[in-house]
Amino acid sequence: MAEENKTYLTEEGLKKLQDEYYNLVHVVREEVKQELAEARAQGDLSENADYDAARDEQAKVEARIATLEYMLRNYELIDTKERLVRSQLFISVLALHYYSTIRRKKLLIISLVQQNPIL
């Protein structure tokens, strides 16, 4: 598997994608099927806006399912507890020091997929 084809995820990010996949396959897909059936029952499909909208929604759902399946087949889990994170993963830990309050805070910089899984 080529390095650039992998999706780098934290455990939390993986869980979110798995939950989204489950919801799309078992809930949303069934809702879209029902919408299609209701639109077909209205009659003439050539001038049926509800049918067209349901077909468009079905295409979006199926495309997202295919994307998620690919990501879930080709992911690499990142251990956020590791002190050294490979720089080529574009994921790192940033330490902020607030001198006025003598506080420290660590931020985990994650991949775009985890920030916005629609990308």
C-alpha positions as a printed Julia matrix, in Angstrom:
119×3 Matrix{Float64}:
   0.0    0.0     0.0
   1.49   3.33   -0.97
   2.25   5.77    1.83
   0.25   8.61    0.25
  -2.9    6.47    0.06
  -3.11   5.96    3.81
  -5.42   7.88    6.11
  -3.72   8.72    9.39
  -6.13   8.62   12.32
  -6.13   8.79   16.06
  -8.3    6.29   17.95
 -10.94   9.0    18.37
 -10.88   9.83   14.66
 -11.19   6.16   13.72
 -14.2    5.76   16.02
 -15.89   8.8    14.46
 -15.41   7.45   10.93
 -16.68   4.01   11.96
 -19.75   5.58   13.58
 -20.43   7.72   10.51
 -20.08   4.66    8.26
 -22.46   2.61   10.4
 -25.02   5.44   10.44
 -24.86   5.94    6.67
 -25.16   2.23    5.88
 -27.81   1.26    8.41
 -29.87   4.43    8.88
 -29.42   7.02    6.15
 -29.29   4.53    3.27
 -32.6    3.02    4.42
 -34.18   6.48    4.73
 -33.11   7.31    1.18
 -34.53   4.01   -0.08
 -37.84   4.91    1.54
 -37.77   8.39   -0.03
 -37.14   6.82   -3.44
 -40.03   4.4    -2.99
 -42.38   7.23   -2.01
 -41.27   9.33   -4.98
 -41.74   6.4    -7.4
 -45.26   5.92   -6.08
 -46.13   9.46   -7.22
 -46.12   8.33  -10.83
 -44.31   9.85  -13.83
 -40.6    9.84  -12.98
 -39.58  12.09  -15.89
 -41.12  15.17  -14.23
 -40.83  14.14  -10.6
 -38.68  16.58   -8.58
 -38.95  14.44   -5.43
 -37.56  11.45   -7.31
 -34.68  13.52   -8.71
 -33.86  14.89   -5.25
 -33.94  11.39   -3.74
 -31.64  10.07   -6.49
 -29.22  12.96   -5.89
 -29.23  12.23   -2.15
 -28.68   8.53   -2.84
 -25.66   9.36   -5.02
 -24.16  11.56   -2.27
 -24.72   8.9     0.39
 -23.24   6.12   -1.73
 -20.22   8.28   -2.62
 -19.56   9.03    1.04
 -19.95   5.35    1.94
 -17.4    4.43   -0.74
 -14.99   7.09    0.55
 -15.35   5.87    4.13
 -14.85   2.24    3.07
 -11.62   3.23    1.33
 -10.38   5.21    4.33
 -11.29   2.42    6.76
  -9.45  -0.14    4.61
  -6.36   2.06    4.27
  -5.76   3.73    7.59
  -2.84   3.85    9.94
  -3.57   4.35   13.61
  -1.47   7.02   15.27
  -0.52   6.6    18.89
  -0.94  10.08   20.34
   0.91   9.0    23.48
   4.17   8.51   21.58
   6.75  11.17   22.26
   8.04  11.15   18.7
   5.51  11.46   15.93
   6.81  11.04   12.41
   6.9   14.46   10.78
   5.74  13.16    7.4
   2.36  12.36    8.94
   1.6   16.09    9.22
   0.54  15.46   12.78
   2.38  16.86   15.74
   2.05  18.09   19.27
   2.42  21.78   19.97
   3.24  22.92   23.5
   2.03  26.38   24.51
   3.43  28.17   27.52
   1.36  30.94   29.06
   3.91  32.97   31.0
   1.35  35.31   32.5
  -0.44  32.44   34.25
   2.4   29.91   34.32
   0.22  27.34   32.56
   1.14  24.87   29.89
  -1.15  23.38   27.31
  -0.51  20.76   24.67
  -2.39  20.8    21.39
  -2.53  17.87   19.01
  -2.48  18.93   15.38
  -4.43  16.32   13.43
  -5.14  15.49    9.81
  -7.8   17.2     7.71
  -9.85  14.0     7.65
 -10.36  14.17   11.39
 -11.02  17.9    11.41
 -13.63  17.72    8.69
 -14.37  14.17    7.46
 -16.29  15.47    4.45
 -13.01  16.49    2.76
